[in-house]
């Protein structure tokens, strides 16, 4: 039977007294009770609730590998539980737990370190993918810094960008989502953003640099087919939206 455990914080509030609002870890119930008693002693009427921000799902079925995953809402947790149960009944369950522990940005760094050096277009790949990381925000810049540090530690050359030829993208924050949560909507938003500043052929090449192999079940735009990255994931259909599943082809995760 699936277990769905709420590990969200507790919040204690008092009406019209925002200064008394406190948050407590899910496992600090004794501290919550003590704070409630303290407020009541001041003739206040505190209210406590547990938030909907962190859920742990454990699924154990005889004859199947145990599954554990975390989610940001009860709805997400319930959808995952329903999906796993249905897939196991049909004998087609796919384990998403690995892809929930790694982001696409982290996979790009692994690709740059392990696979890109073997490609003839290595320099173009490095320029493009490093640019994506740089454009994806502070988290991407931190990953890029660690990547360059690792290159230095391995005695490999670090590419120094003397000037920027590319047009930056503002739609790359999804690179830092858990990989299982990346959808075609994210990719479509990226494509739309890029089409405002560069030609469709350029966008097509950028997408292709992420090792495109086949198209996903998603609409095309300006002749660009929303892709799947063949090196890393297969296409599944969940509630009408295409989602990705990490495989061990290309990089051993």
C-alpha positions in Angstrom: 0.0 0.0 0.0 1.3 3.5 -0.8 2.2 5.8 2.1 1.8 9.5 1.6 3.4 11.4 4.5 3.1 15.2 5.0 6.5 16.6 5.8 5.5 20.2 5.3 6.1 22.8 8.0 3.6 23.7 10.7 2.5 27.4 10.7 1.1 29.0 13.9 -0.8 32.3 13.4 -2.8 34.8 15.5 -5.5 36.9 13.8 -4.3 40.5 13.2 -0.9 39.7 14.7 1.5 38.9 11.8 4.4 39.4 14.1 3.5 36.3 16.0 3.5 34.0 13.0 6.0 31.2 13.3 7.0 28.2 11.2 8.2 24.8 12.6 9.6 21.7 11.1 7.1 18.8 10.6 8.9 16.8 13.3 8.8 19.5 16.0 5.2 19.0 17.2 6.2 19.4 20.8 7.7 22.8 20.0 4.5 23.8 18.2 2.4 22.8 21.2 4.7 24.7 23.6 4.3 27.9 21.4 0.6 27.5 21.3 0.4 27.3 25.1 2.6 30.3 25.4 0.2 32.3 23.2 -2.8 31.1 25.0 -1.2 32.2 28.3 -1.3 35.7 26.8 -5.0 35.4 26.2 -4.5 35.0 22.5 -6.2 32.5 20.2 -3.5 30.9 18.0 -4.3 28.8 15.0 -2.0 26.0 13.7 -2.0 24.3 10.3 0.3 22.1 8.4 1.3 23.5 5.0 1.1 21.7 1.6 4.7 22.1 0.5 6.6 18.8 1.1 5.2 15.2 0.7 7.0 11.9 1.0 5.6 9.0 -1.0 6.6 5.4 -0.2 5.2 2.6 -2.4 5.9 -1.0 -1.4 4.3 -3.9 -3.4 5.2 -7.5 -3.2 7.2 -8.5 -6.3 8.2 -4.9 -7.1 11.0 -2.6 -6.2 10.2 -0.2 -3.4 9.7 3.4 -4.6 10.3 6.6 -2.6 9.9 10.1 -3.9 9.2 13.6 -2.7 6.7 16.2 -4.0 5.8 19.8 -3.4 2.1 19.3 -3.0 -0.4 16.6 -2.1 -1.9 16.7 -5.6 1.5 15.9 -7.1 2.0 13.1 -4.6 -1.5 11.6 -5.3 -1.0 11.8 -9.1 2.3 10.0 -8.8 0.8 7.3 -6.6 -2.1 6.8 -9.0 0.3 6.6 -11.9 2.6 4.1 -10.3 -0.3 1.9 -9.2 -1.9 1.9 -12.6 1.4 1.2 -14.4 2.2 -1.7 -12.1 -1.2 -3.2 -12.7 -0.5 -3.1 -16.4 3.0 -4.3 -16.0 4.7 -1.2 -17.5 5.9 0.6 -14.4 8.9 3.0 -15.0 11.0 4.1 -12.0 11.1 7.9 -11.9 13.0 8.2 -8.6 16.4 8.7 -10.3 15.0 11.4 -12.5 13.6 13.2 -9.5 17.0 13.5 -7.9 18.8 15.2 -10.7 18.1 18.3 -12.8 18.6 18.8 -16.5 21.2 21.4 -15.8 23.2 18.8 -13.9 22.9 16.4 -16.8 24.2 19.1 -19.1 27.3 19.4 -16.9 27.8 15.6 -17.0 27.4 15.6 -20.7 30.0 18.4 -21.1 32.5 16.5 -18.9 31.9 13.0 -20.2 30.4 13.0 -23.7 31.1 16.4 -25.4 34.9 15.8 -25.6 34.2 12.8 -27.9 32.1 14.9 -30.4 33.5 16.5 -33.5 31.4 19.6 -32.7 32.8 19.8 -29.2 33.6 23.5 -29.3 30.2 24.4 -30.6 28.5 22.2 -27.9 30.6 23.8 -25.2 29.8 27.3 -26.3 26.1 26.6 -26.6 25.5 24.5 -23.4 27.7 26.7 -21.3 25.7 29.6 -22.5 22.5 27.9 -21.5 23.8 27.3 -18.0 24.9 31.0 -17.8 21.5 32.2 -18.9 19.6 30.0 -16.5 20.2 32.1 -13.4 22.4 31.9 -10.3 22.0 28.1 -10.0 23.3 27.7 -13.5 26.2 30.1 -13.0 27.2 28.1 -9.9 27.1 24.8 -11.8 29.1 26.4 -14.6 31.7 27.5 -12.0 32.0 24.0 -10.6 32.2 22.6 -14.1 35.2 24.9 -15.0 36.8 24.1 -11.6 36.6 20.4 -12.5 38.1 21.0 -15.9 41.0 22.8 -14.2 41.4 19.9 -11.8 41.6 17.4 -14.7 44.2 19.6 -16.5 41.8 20.3 -19.3 41.5 23.7 -21.0 38.8 26.0 -19.8 37.0 28.0 -22.5 37.2 31.7 -21.8 34.4 33.7 -23.4 36.1 36.9 -24.8 32.8 38.1 -26.1 29.2 36.9 -26.5 28.0 36.1 -30.0 24.8 34.4 -28.8 21.5 36.0 -27.9 20.7 35.2 -24.3 17.5 33.3 -23.4 15.2 34.3 -20.5 13.3 30.9 -20.6 15.8 28.5 -19.1 14.9 28.3 -15.4 13.3 24.9 -16.1 16.8 23.5 -16.5 16.8 23.4 -12.7 13.6 21.5 -12.2 13.8 17.8 -11.2 14.3 16.0 -14.5 11.0 14.0 -14.2 9.1 17.3 -14.0 10.4 18.8 -17.3 7.6 18.9 -19.8 7.1 19.9 -23.4 5.5 23.1 -22.1 8.9 24.2 -20.8 10.6 23.5 -24.1 7.8 25.2 -26.0 8.2 28.4 -23.8 11.9 28.3 -24.5 11.3 28.0 -28.3 8.9 30.9 -28.2 11.3 33.0 -26.4 14.2 32.2 -28.7 12.0 32.8 -31.8 11.6 36.5 -30.7 15.4 37.1 -31.0 16.9 34.5 -33.5 15.9 32.7 -36.6 13.9 29.4 -36.5 16.9 27.6 -38.0 19.1 28.8 -35.1 16.6 27.5 -32.6 16.4 24.2 -34.4 20.2 23.8 -34.2 20.1 24.7 -30.5 17.5 22.0 -29.8 19.5 19.6 -31.9 22.6 20.1 -29.8 20.8 18.4 -26.9 21.1 15.1 -28.9 17.7 15.1 -30.6 16.6 11.7 -31.9 12.8 11.8 -32.3 9.8 14.1 -32.0 7.5 14.2 -29.0 3.7 14.4 -29.1 3.6 18.2 -29.1 2.8 20.9 -31.6 5.3 22.3 -34.0 6.1 26.0 -34.2 7.7 27.7 -37.2 8.8 24.3 -38.5 10.5 23.4 -35.3 9.4 20.1 -33.9 9.4 19.9 -30.1 12.0 17.1 -29.5 13.0 14.5 -27.0 16.7 14.1 -26.2 17.4 10.5 -27.3 20.5 10.2 -25.2 18.7 10.7 -22.0 15.0 10.1 -22.0 12.1 8.3 -23.6 8.7 9.7 -24.2 5.7 8.8 -22.1 2.3 10.4 -21.9 0.9 11.5 -18.6 -2.4 13.4 -18.3 -2.1 14.7 -21.9 1.4 16.1 -21.4 4.6 14.6 -22.6 7.1 13.9 -19.8 10.6 12.5 -19.8 12.2 9.5 -18.2 15.9 9.2 -17.7 17.6 6.2 -19.3 21.2 5.0 -18.9 21.9 5.5 -22.6 24.7 8.0 -23.1 25.5 8.8 -19.4 25.3 6.3 -16.6 23.3 8.1 -13.9 
